[in-house]
Amino acid sequence: MKFGKSICVLNVGGTRYAFTREVIRDFPLRRVSRLHACATEKEVLELCDDYDRDRNEFFFDRHAQAFVFIMLYVRSGKLRFVPGVCELSFYTEMLYWGLETAHLDSCCQKRLDERMSDIGMDSLSEGDIILSGDECLTPEETVQQIALTGRTKWLERMRKTFEDPNSSLVAQLLASVSVIFVIVSMIMLCASTLPDWDTAKKSTVEEHRIVEAVCIGWFTTECIVRFLLARDKCDFIRHPLNIIDVIAITPYYVTMAMAGAGMPGAGLGVAGVILRVLRMMRVFWLMKLARHFLGLQTLGLTLRRCYREMVMLMVFVFVAMAIYSALAQLLEHGLDNNCPNQDYASIPAAAWWVIISMTTVGYGDVYPVTTWGRVLGGMCVVSGIVLLALPITFIYHSFVQCYHELKLRSARYARNVTSEILQ
């Protein structure tokens, strides 16, 4: 910005906010931060509705109350709807200032999805919404508002391509390739446990090594690229799926290092056991499918939202297990001195019978023989059904809600991908 004073005033619907040039440059709202790159008043007027050179004041004819809540997001990092304002109207304000639905809290995202579903706008894209009073931006102009510079725009596109499979056609192609590599890796892992695998491996050892190296190379490259493109490296490292990626990739390089150090995996020593454990850790590659499949995403979101219900379920089970296992050990072993049931010799041994009875599995390897023991077993089965059913009802409803939310989001992305194919 090569004009005006050092203090910039933003006038949004009659409410003024004063900031320094440095704050404007690093402002979280894209439309505001782009003001710093403007060199002429003509460029400024492309971003705002009016400009006063004497006061260095930028006027935006937008909803003042909505901008108050957007400023709360800038300060606290939490974006919620304005009470009494239509969700779609507030969403229009968000798009105008450069925010997306991902910035909304989960509860408000749900409200927006339901609102769009009610009016038949499941496939709504940002290009369908009027961003300012008299202009309707084309999809190309909307994309141009995403970043200040070409480099930032490219990084944002690349990040979405690798992180969000529904963001574009290229992202879907990369996701499909990743899924193919996961399937190939799992097939090789399962085949390696077959009895005839060692014999077949001797004749085609080079092919097996090449396939495994290619799969690991793809996973490693994908993980490194996503790490380099991440906005916050610490958040990337702490993300559960990224931790799983590292756990799944590391065993291959540890195996290669051990082989290079002269510790073959066929031995029965400690090195051989560690090597076999590390090889089995490749099964975590299946968790990578959670990035690409709606069902696994729904499961993860449900577990994250229902952790209280899951804890309550575990408490119910453990309390009932402690009570019934103690009573079963007493009735089957403690009170019968002539012929005690050795399957119930201890409370931990009886706890196994309790858990398979409460879950109505009933393997039949352990069962009561006394009359009172059988009565206790019937009570254990009935109480298990009741205790498990109570919290599972809440988990089921949460699963349905999570699936509905993710399905609506996927429907919104579908139109963007279709438009990209047609273009």
Summary of the structure (lengths in Angstrom):
residues: 423
radius of gyration: 30.0
end to end distance: 35.9
largest distance: 103.2
contacts: 1170
relative contact order: 0.06
helix: 69%
strand: 5%
